């Protein structure tokens, strides 16, 4: 969305002319040289006024190309994720962060728990990541949903739960299945039914499918979907079991759709949902199960839905993003 809002505002956005891989590569040295030439101006190209690098590796390579703080164009880095993985990966992440801390003029973080990682950078603030076309939401969930009423169902007592997530470890879907196992095991014969639909694809699909089948869990894997607004319109409750999140776009969509939300208090989730979501500790299936149970009652969900609609009015939009970018990049609009 950043490129779209800046272009619409009339800001020229020259291409950097490089491709940065997700892992260290011999081409990194050439990338740094190319970025340095592009920043300083080369041939018919003029020097740029500001550089905005997204991600840890892009930020560090841009910092090496630009040089010490105060020289060359202004450098802004947006950090989107924590560094996780084997010890060598974490060590490399710490090295890249050290480069960014020593050279970047400003850092935008998608989650408050990333702020301490860039302590010492002159300007640190939370990135504005609005949901909507071009924001990244369409990678899984399609267009942003407006508040909508649920259609009548053949089984009105069935609690319909929707999860939209990549089927990857970060999303904590095993924790969700553990919670559902507790709910299924504790349910009385006359208790209302429960169905969970998970929209998304990813490497854990075979593992999750096997668990669902073996444990006879009330879960349906929908695969990648482009009709999430329709799925939101037909659900009672939205659940996120993530182990870590930036500013989850899907939860912004759920707020705008006026749906009750249960989520783990992971990363920037609280930053997005405020007091509208029922937040539970990360990695705690019992707490997740209790939260889902607490929203079985229609009255409880109606209260949560009202909170979501009210919270949605405070969500950031493209104008807020444009204001942040012009300020942090020191851009004068034409």
C-alpha positions in Angstrom: 0.0 0.0 0.0 2.9 2.4 0.6 3.8 2.7 -3.0 0.2 3.2 -4.0 -0.5 6.0 -1.5 2.8 7.8 -2.3 2.2 7.5 -6.1 -1.3 8.8 -5.8 0.0 11.8 -3.8 2.4 12.5 -6.7 5.6 11.4 -5.1 8.2 10.0 -7.5 9.4 6.5 -6.5 12.5 5.4 -8.4 13.3 1.7 -8.3 16.3 0.6 -6.3 17.3 -1.8 -9.1 18.2 -4.7 -6.8 16.7 -8.0 -5.6 17.5 -9.0 -2.0 17.3 -12.6 -1.1 16.0 -13.9 2.3 19.4 -15.4 3.2 23.0 -14.2 2.9 24.4 -14.6 -0.6 27.6 -13.7 -2.6 25.4 -11.2 -4.5 25.0 -9.1 -1.3 28.3 -7.3 -2.0 27.1 -6.4 -5.5 23.7 -5.3 -4.0 25.5 -2.9 -1.6 27.6 -1.4 -4.5 24.4 -0.9 -6.6 22.5 0.7 -3.8 25.4 3.0 -3.0 25.6 4.1 -6.6 21.8 4.6 -6.7 21.8 6.7 -3.5 24.7 8.9 -4.6 23.5 9.2 -8.2 25.2 7.7 -11.2 25.2 8.5 -14.9 21.9 10.1 -15.8 20.4 9.3 -12.4 20.3 11.9 -9.7 20.9 11.1 -6.0 17.9 10.2 -4.0 16.7 12.1 -0.9 15.4 9.2 1.2 15.5 5.4 1.2 12.9 3.2 2.8 14.0 -0.4 3.3 11.6 -3.1 4.4 12.9 -6.0 6.5 16.0 -6.8 8.4 18.3 -7.8 5.5 17.2 -5.0 3.2 17.6 -2.5 6.1 21.1 -3.7 6.9 22.3 -3.8 3.3 20.9 -0.3 2.7 22.6 0.9 5.9 26.0 -0.5 4.7 25.4 1.2 1.3 24.5 4.6 2.7 27.3 4.8 5.3 27.4 6.4 8.7 24.3 8.3 10.0 24.1 11.8 8.7 25.7 11.1 5.3 23.8 10.6 2.1 20.0 10.2 1.9 17.8 9.8 4.9 17.5 6.1 5.8 14.2 4.6 7.2 13.9 0.9 8.0 10.6 -1.0 8.7 11.0 -4.1 10.8 8.3 -6.7 10.1 9.4 -9.7 12.1 11.4 -11.1 15.0 14.5 -13.2 14.2 13.7 -16.8 15.1 15.4 -20.1 14.1 18.7 -21.8 14.8 21.5 -20.2 16.8 23.4 -19.2 13.6 20.3 -17.5 12.2 19.7 -15.6 15.5 23.4 -14.5 15.6 23.2 -13.2 12.0 20.0 -11.3 13.0 21.8 -9.7 15.9 24.6 -8.6 13.6 22.1 -7.1 11.1 20.3 -5.3 13.9 23.6 -3.8 15.1 24.2 -2.3 11.6 20.7 -0.8 11.5 21.0 0.6 15.0 24.2 2.3 14.2 23.2 3.8 10.9 19.5 4.2 10.3 17.9 7.6 10.9 14.5 6.1 11.8 12.9 2.7 12.3 9.3 1.8 12.0 8.3 -1.3 14.0 5.1 -3.3 13.4 4.9 -4.5 17.0 5.9 -2.9 20.3 8.0 -5.9 21.3 10.4 -5.0 18.4 11.1 -1.6 19.9 13.9 -2.7 22.3 15.7 -4.3 19.4 16.5 -0.9 17.8 17.2 1.0 21.0 19.6 3.9 20.1 18.1 4.8 16.8 17.1 8.5 16.9 13.5 7.9 15.8 11.5 4.8 16.5 7.7 4.6 16.0 5.1 2.0 15.2 4.4 1.5 11.5 0.9 2.2 10.3 -0.3 -0.9 8.4 -3.9 -0.3 7.3 -6.0 -3.1 5.9 -7.4 -2.8 2.4 -6.5 -3.4 -1.2 -2.8 -3.4 -1.7 -2.1 -3.8 2.0 -1.1 -7.4 1.8 -4.5 -8.7 3.0 -5.3 -10.2 -0.4 -2.5 -12.7 -0.1 -4.9 -14.8 2.0 -8.0 -13.0 2.7 -9.2 -10.9 -0.3 -11.0 -7.6 0.0 -11.6 -5.8 3.3 -15.0 -6.6 4.7 -17.6 -4.1 5.9 -19.8 -4.8 8.9 -22.4 -7.4 7.9 -25.2 -9.4 9.4 -25.1 -13.2 9.4 -27.5 -15.1 7.2 -30.0 -17.5 8.7 -28.6 -21.1 9.2 -30.0 -24.6 9.2 -28.3 -25.2 12.5 -28.6 -22.0 14.6 -27.1 -23.5 17.7 -23.8 -24.3 15.9 -21.0 -21.9 16.9 -19.2 -21.0 13.7 -15.5 -20.1 14.2 -13.3 -18.7 11.5 -9.5 -18.6 11.4 -7.6 -17.0 8.5 -3.9 -17.9 8.7 -1.0 -19.3 6.8 -0.6 -22.9 7.9 2.8 -22.3 9.4 4.3 -22.6 12.9 4.1 -18.9 13.7 0.3 -19.1 13.6 0.1 -21.5 16.5 -2.5 -23.7 14.9 -1.4 -26.7 17.0 -2.3 -24.7 20.1 -5.7 -24.1 18.5 -6.2 -27.9 17.9 -5.1 -28.6 21.5 -7.8 -26.1 22.7 -10.4 -27.7 20.5 -9.5 -31.1 21.9 -10.2 -29.8 25.4 -13.6 -28.4 24.2 -14.6 -31.6 22.5 -13.5 -33.7 25.5 -15.5 -31.5 28.0 -18.6 -31.0 25.9 -21.9 -32.3 27.4 -24.1 -34.3 25.0 -26.6 -31.5 24.8 -24.0 -28.7 24.5 -24.2 -26.5 21.4 -22.1 -27.7 18.5 -18.9 -26.1 17.3 -17.3 -25.9 13.8 -14.0 -24.3 13.0 -13.1 -23.3 9.5 -9.5 -22.4 8.7 -8.8 -20.5 5.5 -5.2 -20.5 4.3 -2.5 -22.8 3.0 1.0 -23.6 4.0 3.6 -26.3 4.9 1.7 -27.6 8.0 -1.4 -28.7 6.0 -0.6 -32.5 6.0 0.3 -32.4 9.7 -2.8 -30.5 10.7 -5.1 -32.6 8.5 -3.7 -35.8 10.1 -4.3 -34.4 13.6 -7.9 -33.3 12.7 -8.7 -36.7 11.4 -7.0 -38.7 14.2 -8.5 -36.6 17.0 -11.9 -36.2 15.3 -11.8 -32.5 15.7 -14.6 -30.3 14.3 -12.3 -28.5 11.9 -12.5 -27.9 8.2 -9.4 -26.8 6.2 -10.6 -24.6 3.5 -7.3 -23.9 1.7 -6.5 -20.6 0.1 -9.6 -18.5 -0.2 -10.4 -15.2 -1.9 -13.9 -14.8 -0.4 -13.0 -14.1 3.2 -15.5 -11.2 3.5 -18.2 -13.8 2.8 -16.7 -16.2 5.3 -16.7 -13.4 7.9 -20.3 -12.7 7.2 -21.2 -16.3 8.0 -19.2 -16.8 11.2 -20.0 -16.1 14.8 -16.5 -15.8 16.2 -13.0 -15.1 14.8 -10.0 -16.7 16.5 -6.3 -16.1 16.2 -3.9 -18.5 18.0 -0.7 -16.9 16.7 2.6 -17.2 18.5 3.7 -13.9 17.1 2.1 -11.2 14.9 2.9 -7.8 13.6 -0.3 -5.9 13.1 -2.6 -8.7 11.8 -4.5 -7.4 8.8 -7.2 -10.1 9.1 -8.1 -9.0 12.6 -8.6 -5.5 11.2 -11.0 -7.0 8.6 -12.8 -8.8 11.4 -13.2 -5.6 13.4 -14.6 -3.8 10.4 -17.0 -6.8 9.8 -18.2 -6.4 13.5 -17.2 -9.9 14.6 -16.4 -11.1 18.1 -12.7 -11.9 18.4 -10.6 -14.2 20.5 -6.8 -13.8 20.0 -3.5 -14.5 21.6 -1.8 -11.4 23.1 1.0 -11.8 20.5 3.2 -9.0 19.1 1.1 -6.2 17.8 -2.3 -7.8 18.2 -3.3 -5.6 21.1 -2.1 -2.6 19.1 -4.7 -3.5 16.5 -7.6 -4.7 18.5 -7.4 -2.4 21.6 -10.0 -3.6 24.1 -12.3 -5.1 21.5 -10.8 -8.6 21.4 -10.7 -11.2 24.2 -6.9 -11.7 24.5 -5.3 -14.8 26.0 -1.7 -15.7 26.8 0.4 -17.1 23.9 0.7 -20.9 23.8 -2.0 -21.6 26.4 -4.7 -23.9 24.9 -6.7 -24.0 28.2 -7.0 -20.2 28.2 -8.0 -20.3 24.5 -10.6 -22.9 25.1 -12.1 -20.9 28.0 -12.2 -17.8 25.9 -14.1 -19.5 23.1 -16.5 -21.0 25.6 -17.2 -17.6 27.1 -18.4 -16.4 23.8 -20.8 -19.2 23.1 -23.6 -17.1 24.5 -25.3 -14.8 22.0 -25.4 -11.9 24.5 -21.7 -12.1 25.1 -21.0 -12.1 21.4 -23.3 -9.2 20.8 -21.3 -7.2 23.3 -18.0 -8.2 21.7 -19.4 -7.4 18.2 -20.3 -3.9 19.4 -16.8 -3.4 20.7 -15.3 -4.5 17.4 -17.4 -2.0 15.4 -16.4 0.8 17.8 -12.8 -0.2 17.6 -12.9 -0.3 13.8 -13.7 3.4 13.7 -10.2 4.1 15.2 -8.3 1.9 12.7 -5.7 3.7 10.5 -6.3 4.2 6.8 -4.4 5.3 3.7 -4.4 9.0 4.8 -2.8 8.1 8.1 -0.1 6.0 6.3 0.6 8.9 3.9 1.0 11.3 6.8 3.4 9.0 8.6 5.5 8.4 5.4 5.8 12.0 4.5 6.9 12.8 8.1 9.4 10.0 8.6 10.9 10.3 5.0 10.8 14.1 5.2 8.9 14.2 1.9 7.2 17.4 0.6 4.1 16.6 -1.4 3.7 18.3 -4.7 
